[in-house]
Amino acid sequence: MNGQIMDEAGPGSGPAGAQMLLQSHNGIIHLLPALPAAWDEGSVKGLMPRGGFECDISWKDGKLTKAVIRTEKGGQVEVKYGNEHFPVVLQPDEEFVY
């Protein structure tokens, strides 16, 4: 992760911090599932959920402002943010922008 988030979180908190920003289980990518209130604004690049995907996430005022999901090999995944759920199907080297 990059940016001020991990600087504030302290050393050794990378995996735990990543789990607060993105979780992936059973073909579902959860965006910002447990964002701490102290992390009001920020961004992260290069998170690697299961299934060969890569995600960049930005947020402001505790709400998702942008998510980019990409894959080199193509694939299908369900994306969840809050109460929203939607399927995403990507061709090789394609990206989805939320």
Backbone hydrogen bonds, N-H to C=O, Kabsch-Sander energy under -0.5 kcal/mol:
donor,donor_aa,acceptor,acceptor_aa,energy
7,D,3,G,-0.8
8,E,4,Q,-2.0
9,A,5,I,-1.9
10,G,6,M,-1.8
13,S,10,G,-1.2
17,G,13,S,-3.2
18,A,14,G,-2.7
19,Q,15,P,-1.9
20,M,16,A,-1.1
21,L,17,G,-0.9
21,L,18,A,-0.7
22,L,18,A,-2.5
23,Q,30,H,-1.9
25,H,28,I,-1.9
28,I,25,H,-1.8
29,I,78,E,-3.1
30,H,23,Q,-3.6
30,H,28,I,-0.6
31,L,29,I,-0.6
31,L,80,K,-3.0
32,L,21,L,-3.2
34,A,20,M,-2.0
35,L,32,L,-0.6
39,W,36,P,-1.7
40,D,38,A,-1.0
42,G,59,W,-2.2
44,V,57,I,-2.6
47,L,55,C,-2.2
52,G,49,P,-0.6
53,F,49,P,-0.8
54,E,70,R,-2.3
55,C,47,L,-2.9
56,D,68,V,-2.1
57,I,44,V,-2.6
58,S,66,K,-2.7
59,W,42,G,-2.6
60,K,63,K,-2.4
62,G,40,D,-2.6
63,K,60,K,-2.1
65,T,58,S,-2.7
66,K,58,S,-1.7
68,V,56,D,-2.5
69,I,96,F,-2.7
70,R,54,E,-2.6
71,T,94,E,-1.3
72,E,52,G,-0.6
75,G,90,L,-2.6
77,V,88,V,-2.4
78,E,27,G,-2.7
79,V,86,F,-3.0
80,K,29,I,-3.0
81,Y,84,E,-2.0
84,E,81,Y,-2.3
86,F,79,V,-2.1
88,V,77,V,-3.0
90,L,75,G,-3.1
90,L,88,V,-0.5
93,D,71,T,-1.5
94,E,71,T,-0.5
94,E,91,Q,-2.0
96,F,69,I,-3.1
98,Y,67,A,-3.1
